[in-house]
Amino acid sequence: MAMGAKLQLEPGSLMETLYDIYIGIVVGANHSFYIVSRWWYLNLFRPILLAFGIDWGVFEAKTAAAGTKETLKVVAVGYGRTGTYSLMLALDELGFPCLHTQHLYEHNEIISMWTNEVFTPAVKANHASMGKPDFQLIVDHGFTATADLPMALYFDQIAEQYPDCKFILTTRDNSEVWFRSWDTLTKSITQPTHLGAWFFTNVRQYSLYLRWLFSVVNKDDSYLTAKLPLPDQNREAAIASYEEHNKRVRELIPADRLLEYNVKQGWEPLCQFLNIAQCPDTPFPKTNSARSVQVQAISATIIPLVIVLFILFTAFAKFFQKATNQTVLQWTNCRSKQLLRKVLLGEKVVYVPSKKQKL
């Protein structure tokens, strides 16, 4: 479970703000570390291991054993920013391993399937078509539940393919509340995704996903070919899409297979709907606030940048010291003293090399 997901804090309190910032930094750093370390292993370290006949299988998802007959049991069909991450944590705890979009990049086969079957064809055709994704691939990777987009958009296909699957429509208090949170999220993630797509394949795939998703939600194919970072959301179109989606879910999914749910309701409605005899006696998970998501985006961008700059500066400092027989700090101190003498005393600045350089 996400760190601190069950910590109950007073809404609007200073402790809640500090907690959101802390979690945002930790989660953002974790995402960055995973993406960078995965790239490093697959592109640099693994080829060396394979040359010696060694394959550790790191970063490769475990698939279900051959012959197993698992199916999708629960699909959360609410739009993003309706409590889908908290619901994912709850479903995990109730015994339904749940895949959330925020973790798609951790499963190369799954995100590649979405990219090849849906996102790339849509971008090439300049039309946000839905395609026919392979839902069973998700099940074969050990998940019996999903939450968030894009899976939420395929409730009709899923209902037909998995007749025993149940659906949870997560909603917010009203459409305006949803859009404010959605708008905050999209503005927070477009720039980091744009930057990361230059270097990492799985981030590049996620960038294609955002193009497709924004086109679907805003009913505007121009997002498919727009320059990065992607334009802001269209408030009227996005709200209309959100409301229309919820209406279609209510109309097409039979009442006995659908729970309309707000995460503020806690465990009881969820346990009743999923026939869980004994509800957890712990607080319902609460995580991924709008503030935390913003901090995650900043953390995911800045932390790897700082690491890269540190490595580059260290390499430069070593080269500089070898070339000048001085450290960067020594050279800087010498130059600053000469500049001060020029400013204060009017002396002519003459660079005097070190004794080692003269030798």
C-alpha positions as CSV (number, residue, x, y, z in Angstrom):
1,M,0.0,0.0,0.0
2,A,1.2,3.5,-0.7
3,M,3.1,5.0,2.1
4,G,0.8,6.8,4.6
5,A,-2.3,6.1,2.6
6,K,-4.2,5.3,5.8
7,L,-2.9,8.3,7.8
8,Q,-5.9,10.4,8.7
9,L,-5.3,14.2,8.9
10,E,-7.6,17.1,9.3
11,P,-8.5,18.5,5.9
12,G,-6.9,21.8,5.2
13,S,-4.5,21.5,8.1
14,L,-0.8,22.3,8.0
15,M,0.0,18.7,8.7
16,E,-2.0,17.6,5.7
17,T,-0.1,20.1,3.5
18,L,3.2,18.9,4.7
19,Y,2.2,15.3,4.3
20,D,1.1,15.9,0.7
21,I,4.4,17.6,-0.1
22,Y,6.4,14.8,1.5
23,I,4.5,12.0,-0.2
24,G,4.7,13.9,-3.5
25,I,8.5,14.2,-3.3
26,V,8.9,10.5,-2.3
27,V,6.5,9.2,-5.0
28,G,7.9,11.4,-7.7
29,A,11.5,10.4,-6.9
30,N,10.4,6.7,-6.9
31,H,8.9,7.1,-10.4
32,S,12.0,8.7,-11.6
33,F,14.3,6.2,-10.0
34,Y,12.4,3.3,-11.6
35,I,12.4,4.8,-15.1
36,V,16.0,5.8,-15.0
37,S,17.3,2.5,-13.5
38,R,15.1,0.5,-15.9
39,W,16.6,2.3,-18.9
40,W,20.1,1.9,-17.4
41,Y,19.7,-1.8,-16.9
42,L,18.0,-2.7,-20.2
43,N,20.2,-0.6,-22.4
44,L,23.6,-0.7,-20.8
45,F,23.9,-3.4,-18.1
46,R,21.7,-6.2,-19.4
47,P,23.5,-6.5,-22.9
48,I,26.8,-7.0,-21.0
49,L,25.2,-9.7,-18.8
50,L,23.7,-11.4,-21.9
51,A,27.1,-11.5,-23.5
52,F,28.2,-13.8,-20.6
53,G,25.0,-15.8,-20.8
54,I,23.4,-14.2,-17.7
55,D,19.8,-12.9,-17.6
56,W,18.5,-11.7,-14.3
57,G,15.0,-10.9,-15.6
58,V,14.9,-7.7,-13.7
59,F,12.0,-5.3,-14.7
60,E,10.2,-8.2,-16.4
61,A,6.6,-8.6,-15.1
62,K,5.5,-12.0,-13.8
63,T,2.7,-13.6,-15.9
64,A,0.1,-16.0,-14.8
65,A,0.9,-19.6,-14.9
66,A,-0.2,-21.5,-18.1
67,G,-3.7,-22.9,-17.8
68,T,-5.0,-20.5,-15.2
69,K,-8.5,-19.2,-15.9
70,E,-8.5,-15.9,-14.1
71,T,-10.7,-13.1,-15.4
72,L,-11.3,-9.5,-14.8
73,K,-13.5,-9.3,-11.7
74,V,-13.7,-5.6,-11.0
75,V,-13.2,-2.6,-13.2
76,A,-13.4,1.0,-11.9
77,V,-14.9,3.0,-14.7
78,G,-14.8,6.5,-13.3
79,Y,-12.6,9.1,-15.0
80,G,-9.3,10.0,-13.6
81,R,-9.3,12.3,-10.5
82,T,-12.4,10.6,-9.0
83,G,-10.6,8.7,-6.3
84,T,-9.3,5.9,-8.6
85,Y,-5.9,5.6,-6.8
86,S,-7.5,5.3,-3.4
87,L,-9.9,2.7,-4.8
88,M,-7.0,0.8,-6.3
89,L,-5.4,0.5,-2.9
90,A,-8.7,-0.6,-1.4
91,L,-9.3,-3.2,-4.0
92,D,-5.7,-4.5,-3.5
93,E,-6.5,-4.9,0.2
94,L,-9.8,-6.7,-0.5
95,G,-8.0,-9.3,-2.5
96,F,-8.4,-7.9,-6.1
97,P,-4.9,-7.1,-7.5
98,C,-5.5,-3.9,-9.3
99,L,-3.7,-2.1,-12.1
100,H,-3.8,1.6,-12.1
101,T,-2.8,3.8,-15.0
102,Q,-0.2,5.5,-12.8
103,H,1.7,2.2,-12.9
104,L,1.4,1.3,-16.6
105,Y,5.0,2.1,-17.2
106,E,6.1,-0.6,-14.9
107,H,4.6,-3.3,-17.2
108,N,6.3,-3.1,-20.6
109,E,4.1,-5.7,-22.3
110,I,0.9,-4.0,-21.2
111,I,1.8,-0.5,-22.1
112,S,3.3,-1.7,-25.4
113,M,0.0,-3.4,-26.2
114,W,-1.9,-0.2,-25.6
115,T,0.6,1.7,-27.6
116,N,0.6,-0.6,-30.6
117,E,-3.2,-1.4,-30.6
118,V,-4.6,2.0,-29.7
119,F,-2.4,5.0,-29.2
120,T,0.0,4.8,-32.2
121,P,-2.7,3.9,-34.8
122,A,-4.8,6.9,-33.5
123,V,-1.9,9.3,-33.8
124,K,-1.1,8.1,-37.3
125,A,-4.7,8.3,-38.5
126,N,-5.1,11.7,-36.7
127,H,-8.3,10.3,-35.1
128,A,-8.8,9.1,-31.6
129,S,-10.2,5.7,-32.4
130,M,-10.8,3.2,-29.6
131,G,-9.2,0.1,-31.2
132,K,-9.5,-3.3,-29.6
133,P,-7.0,-3.7,-26.7
134,D,-6.2,-7.2,-25.3
135,F,-7.8,-7.1,-21.9
136,Q,-6.7,-10.7,-21.2
137,L,-3.1,-9.6,-21.3
138,I,-3.8,-7.6,-18.2
139,V,-5.3,-10.6,-16.5
140,D,-2.3,-12.8,-17.6
141,H,0.0,-10.4,-15.7
142,G,-1.8,-11.2,-12.4
143,F,-4.4,-8.4,-12.2
144,T,-8.1,-9.1,-11.6
145,A,-9.1,-5.5,-11.3
146,T,-8.3,-2.2,-13.0
147,A,-8.8,1.5,-12.2
148,D,-8.6,4.8,-14.1
149,L,-8.4,5.6,-17.8
150,P,-7.9,4.2,-20.4
151,M,-9.6,1.0,-19.1
152,A,-12.6,3.0,-17.8
153,L,-13.5,4.0,-21.4
154,Y,-13.9,0.3,-22.4
155,F,-16.7,-0.7,-20.0
156,D,-18.9,-1.8,-22.9
157,Q,-16.3,-4.1,-24.4
158,I,-15.3,-5.4,-21.0
159,A,-18.9,-6.1,-19.9
160,E,-19.4,-8.2,-23.0
161,Q,-16.1,-10.1,-22.8
162,Y,-16.4,-10.7,-19.0
163,P,-20.1,-11.3,-18.1
164,D,-19.3,-11.8,-14.4
165,C,-17.2,-8.6,-14.1
166,K,-18.5,-5.9,-11.7
167,F,-18.1,-2.2,-12.3
168,I,-17.5,0.7,-9.9
169,L,-18.3,4.2,-11.2
170,T,-16.3,6.6,-9.1
171,T,-17.6,10.2,-9.0
172,R,-16.8,13.5,-7.4
173,D,-19.3,15.8,-5.6
174,N,-20.0,17.6,-8.9
175,S,-18.6,18.1,-12.4
176,E,-16.8,21.4,-11.5
177,V,-15.0,19.8,-8.6
178,W,-13.9,17.0,-10.9
179,F,-12.6,19.4,-13.7
180,R,-10.6,21.5,-11.3
181,S,-8.7,18.4,-10.1
182,W,-8.4,17.0,-13.7
183,D,-7.1,20.3,-15.0
184,T,-4.5,20.5,-12.2
185,L,-3.3,17.0,-13.0
186,T,-3.0,17.5,-16.7
187,K,-1.1,20.8,-16.3
188,S,1.2,19.1,-13.9
189,I,2.2,16.1,-16.0
190,T,2.4,17.3,-19.6
191,Q,5.8,19.1,-19.2
192,P,7.6,16.3,-17.3
193,T,6.2,13.8,-19.8
194,H,7.4,16.0,-22.7
195,L,10.9,16.1,-21.3
196,G,11.1,12.5,-20.3
197,A,9.9,11.4,-23.8
198,W,13.2,12.6,-25.2
199,F,15.2,10.0,-23.3
200,F,13.0,7.0,-22.2
201,T,10.9,4.7,-24.3
202,N,8.2,4.0,-21.7
203,V,7.8,7.8,-21.1
204,R,7.5,8.2,-24.9
205,Q,4.7,5.6,-24.9
206,Y,3.0,7.5,-22.0
207,S,3.3,10.7,-24.1
208,L,1.4,9.0,-26.9
209,Y,-1.2,7.9,-24.3
210,L,-1.7,11.5,-23.2
211,R,-2.2,12.7,-26.8
212,W,-4.9,10.0,-27.3
213,L,-6.5,10.5,-23.9
214,F,-6.7,14.3,-24.2
215,S,-8.2,13.9,-27.6
216,V,-10.9,11.5,-26.3
217,V,-11.7,13.5,-23.2
218,N,-11.9,16.9,-25.0
219,K,-13.4,15.4,-28.2
220,D,-10.6,17.1,-30.2
221,D,-8.3,15.2,-32.5
222,S,-5.9,18.2,-32.7
223,Y,-4.2,17.0,-29.5
224,L,-2.9,14.0,-31.5
225,T,-0.6,16.2,-33.5
226,A,-0.2,19.3,-31.3
227,K,3.3,20.5,-30.4
228,L,4.5,19.5,-27.0
229,P,3.8,20.3,-24.3
230,L,0.2,19.6,-25.0
231,P,-2.4,22.4,-24.9
232,D,-4.6,22.9,-21.8
233,Q,-7.9,21.2,-21.4
234,N,-11.1,22.5,-22.9
235,R,-13.3,23.1,-19.8
236,E,-16.7,22.8,-21.5
237,A,-15.7,19.8,-23.7
238,A,-14.1,17.9,-20.8
239,I,-17.0,18.4,-18.4
240,A,-19.4,17.3,-21.2
241,S,-17.3,14.2,-21.8
242,Y,-17.2,13.4,-18.1
243,E,-21.0,13.7,-17.7
244,E,-21.7,11.8,-20.9
245,H,-19.4,9.0,-19.9
246,N,-21.1,8.6,-16.5
247,K,-24.5,8.6,-18.2
248,R,-23.5,5.9,-20.7
249,V,-22.2,3.7,-17.9
250,R,-25.4,4.0,-15.9
251,E,-27.4,3.2,-19.1
252,L,-25.4,0.2,-20.4
253,I,-24.2,-1.6,-17.2
254,P,-27.0,-3.6,-15.4
255,A,-27.8,-2.3,-12.0
256,D,-26.7,-5.5,-10.3
257,R,-23.2,-5.2,-11.8
258,L,-22.7,-1.5,-11.1
259,L,-21.8,0.5,-8.0
260,E,-21.9,4.2,-8.2
261,Y,-19.4,5.3,-5.5
262,N,-17.6,8.2,-3.9
263,V,-14.5,7.3,-2.0
264,K,-15.8,9.4,0.9
265,Q,-18.3,6.6,1.6
266,G,-15.5,4.4,2.8
267,W,-15.4,0.6,3.1
268,E,-19.1,-0.4,3.6
269,P,-20.7,0.1,0.2
270,L,-17.6,-1.4,-1.5
271,C,-17.6,-4.5,0.7
272,Q,-21.4,-5.1,0.3
273,F,-21.1,-4.8,-3.5
274,L,-18.1,-7.2,-3.7
275,N,-19.6,-9.6,-1.2
276,I,-16.8,-9.2,1.3
277,A,-18.1,-10.7,4.6
278,Q,-15.7,-8.7,6.9
279,C,-14.7,-5.2,6.0
280,P,-11.3,-3.9,7.1
281,D,-11.4,-2.1,10.4
282,T,-8.6,0.3,9.2
283,P,-9.2,3.8,7.8
284,F,-10.1,3.8,4.1
285,P,-7.0,4.7,1.9
286,K,-6.7,8.4,1.1
287,T,-3.9,9.4,-1.3
288,N,-3.0,11.2,-4.5
289,S,-4.4,14.6,-3.7
290,A,-4.1,17.3,-6.3
291,R,-1.4,19.0,-4.3
292,S,0.5,15.7,-4.0
293,V,0.3,15.1,-7.8
294,Q,1.7,18.6,-8.5
295,V,4.7,17.9,-6.2
296,Q,5.1,14.5,-7.7
297,A,5.5,16.0,-11.2
298,I,8.0,18.6,-9.9
299,S,10.0,16.0,-8.0
300,A,10.0,13.5,-10.9
301,T,11.5,16.2,-13.1
302,I,14.0,18.0,-10.7
303,I,15.5,15.0,-8.9
304,P,16.9,13.3,-12.0
305,L,18.0,16.6,-13.4
306,V,19.9,17.3,-10.2
307,I,21.5,13.9,-10.4
308,V,22.5,14.4,-14.0
309,L,24.0,17.8,-13.3
310,F,25.9,16.4,-10.3
311,I,27.4,13.7,-12.5
312,L,28.3,16.2,-15.3
313,F,29.8,18.7,-12.8
314,T,31.9,15.9,-11.1
315,A,33.3,14.8,-14.5
316,F,34.0,18.4,-15.4
317,A,35.7,19.1,-12.1
318,K,38.0,16.1,-12.5
319,F,38.9,17.1,-16.1
320,F,39.4,20.7,-15.0
321,Q,41.7,19.7,-12.1
322,K,43.8,17.5,-14.4
323,A,44.1,20.3,-17.0
324,T,44.9,23.2,-14.7
325,N,46.3,21.5,-11.5
326,Q,43.7,23.4,-9.6
327,T,40.3,22.5,-8.3
328,V,37.3,24.5,-9.5
329,L,37.0,26.0,-6.0
330,Q,40.6,27.0,-5.9
331,W,40.3,28.6,-9.4
332,T,37.1,30.4,-8.4
333,N,38.7,31.8,-5.2
334,C,41.7,33.0,-7.1
335,R,39.6,34.8,-9.7
336,S,37.2,36.3,-7.2
337,K,40.2,37.8,-5.2
338,Q,41.7,39.3,-8.3
339,L,38.3,40.8,-9.3
340,L,37.9,42.3,-5.8
341,R,41.4,43.9,-6.0
342,K,40.5,45.3,-9.4
343,V,37.2,46.8,-8.1
344,L,38.5,48.0,-4.8
345,L,42.1,48.9,-5.5
346,G,42.0,49.4,-9.3
347,E,44.7,46.9,-9.8
348,K,45.2,45.2,-13.2
349,V,44.0,41.6,-13.1
350,V,46.7,39.3,-14.1
351,Y,46.2,35.6,-13.9
352,V,49.2,33.8,-12.2
353,P,49.3,30.1,-12.8
354,S,50.0,27.8,-9.9
355,K,53.5,26.6,-9.2
356,K,52.6,23.1,-10.5
357,Q,51.5,24.7,-13.8
358,K,54.8,26.5,-14.1
359,L,56.7,23.3,-13.6
